Structure formats: C-alpha cells, structure tokens
Amino acid sequence: MTNEVDMGGAHPAPELPGEESSRVKIFLAVQIIFLIISPLTGGFHYQVWSMLDTALLIASIGVTALVPVLESRKGRRAALRVAIAVYLAGVFDMAVNVLLSGWVGWKTIPFD
C-alpha cells in the first residue's frame, strides 16, 4: 500500500532546484518593490502612458508566477526570460516617466 494520492491524472508541480527557487523569489521581491515605487513615477494617474509601467510590472509578476508550475526546464527558462524582458520594459518606462515629468513638470490630479 502506497501513500500516493490520486490527482485525477494531473501531475504534481515540479520542484525547482534550491538555487533556482531562491533566484525566482528574489526576482519576485524586486518586482514587487518596483511596483510599490511605480506610483511615484506617474503610475495610477489614469493616463495610458503613465499607467504603462504599472501594467508591465503586473504582467511581469504574472509571468514569473508561471515559473514554478511549468514542468519542463526549457519552459521555465523561457517564462523567466519573458518576465525579465517585460520587467525591464516596465523599469525603462518608469525612467522615461521620471525624465518627462522633470522636463514637462509634475502634474497633479485635482481631487474634486
């Protein structure tokens, strides 16, 4: 008699190696920190350009969340590379927002 649980044909999520798991956790933490900083660079101001960095960072976190559940190492590496590319696009957009805000001037939204 074994202690295996019948999962209805579903395979359990693969375990990530220790080093890979810690790198994914560190990357997620960095992404969350930049998502928290995002409103300071113009995010959540209800304009497409200023919300783009926030959307890219959220998408990056979502793609990174796929890494632990993908079965193949090749798939995990591809998902992580896509997440890194989207994350870098979000950080680049944050930098452009700061530069434009400094050049044009900060615009505040009136709370009516």
C-alpha positions in Angstrom: 0.0 0.0 0.0 1.4 3.3 -1.0 0.8 6.9 0.2 0.2 8.3 -3.3 -2.8 10.5 -3.8 -4.8 10.1 -7.0 -4.9 13.6 -8.6 -7.2 12.6 -11.4 -4.4 12.3 -14.0 -2.9 15.6 -13.1 0.8 15.8 -12.5 2.1 17.5 -9.4 4.0 20.7 -9.9 7.7 20.1 -10.4 10.1 21.1 -7.7 12.5 23.9 -8.6 16.1 23.3 -7.6 17.1 25.3 -4.4 19.2 27.9 -6.2 16.6 28.4 -9.0 13.8 28.7 -6.4 15.7 31.4 -4.4 16.5 33.4 -7.6 12.8 33.4 -8.6 11.8 34.5 -5.1 14.4 37.4 -5.1 13.2 38.4 -8.6 9.6 38.5 -7.4 10.6 40.6 -4.4 12.4 43.1 -6.6 9.4 43.3 -8.9 7.1 44.0 -6.0 9.4 46.7 -4.7 9.3 48.4 -8.1 5.5 48.0 -8.3 5.3 49.8 -5.0 7.5 52.6 -6.3 5.5 52.8 -9.5 3.0 55.5 -8.3 5.9 57.8 -7.5 6.9 57.8 -11.2 3.5 58.6 -12.5 1.6 55.3 -12.3 -2.1 55.2 -11.3 -2.7 58.7 -12.8 -5.3 57.3 -15.2 -3.4 58.2 -18.3 -2.3 55.4 -20.7 1.4 56.5 -20.8 1.7 56.8 -17.0 -0.1 53.6 -16.3 2.0 51.6 -18.8 4.8 50.9 -16.3 2.4 49.6 -13.7 0.7 47.3 -16.2 4.1 46.0 -17.4 5.2 45.3 -13.8 2.0 43.4 -13.0 2.3 41.4 -16.2 5.9 40.6 -15.3 4.9 39.3 -11.9 2.2 37.2 -13.5 4.6 35.6 -16.0 7.1 35.0 -13.2 4.4 33.2 -11.2 4.2 30.6 -14.1 7.8 29.6 -13.5 7.2 27.2 -10.5 4.3 25.4 -12.2 5.8 24.7 -15.6 7.0 21.1 -16.0 10.0 21.5 -18.4 13.2 23.3 -17.5 13.1 24.8 -21.0 9.6 26.2 -20.4 10.6 27.7 -17.0 13.7 29.4 -18.5 11.6 30.8 -21.4 9.0 32.1 -19.0 11.6 33.7 -16.8 13.3 35.3 -19.8 10.0 36.8 -21.0 9.3 38.0 -17.4 12.7 39.7 -17.3 12.2 41.4 -20.6 8.7 42.7 -19.6 10.1 43.8 -16.2 13.0 45.7 -17.9 10.5 47.4 -20.2 8.5 48.5 -17.2 11.5 49.9 -15.4 12.6 51.6 -18.6 9.1 53.2 -18.8 9.4 54.3 -15.2 12.7 56.1 -16.0 11.1 57.8 -19.1 8.2 58.9 -17.0 10.6 60.5 -14.4 12.5 62.2 -17.2 9.4 63.5 -18.9 7.9 64.7 -15.6 11.1 66.5 -14.8 11.2 68.1 -18.2 7.5 69.0 -18.5 6.9 69.4 -14.8 4.9 67.3 -12.3 1.2 67.5 -12.9 -1.1 66.7 -10.0 -4.6 65.4 -10.3 -7.2 67.6 -8.5 -9.3 65.7 -6.1 -12.8 67.0 -6.6 
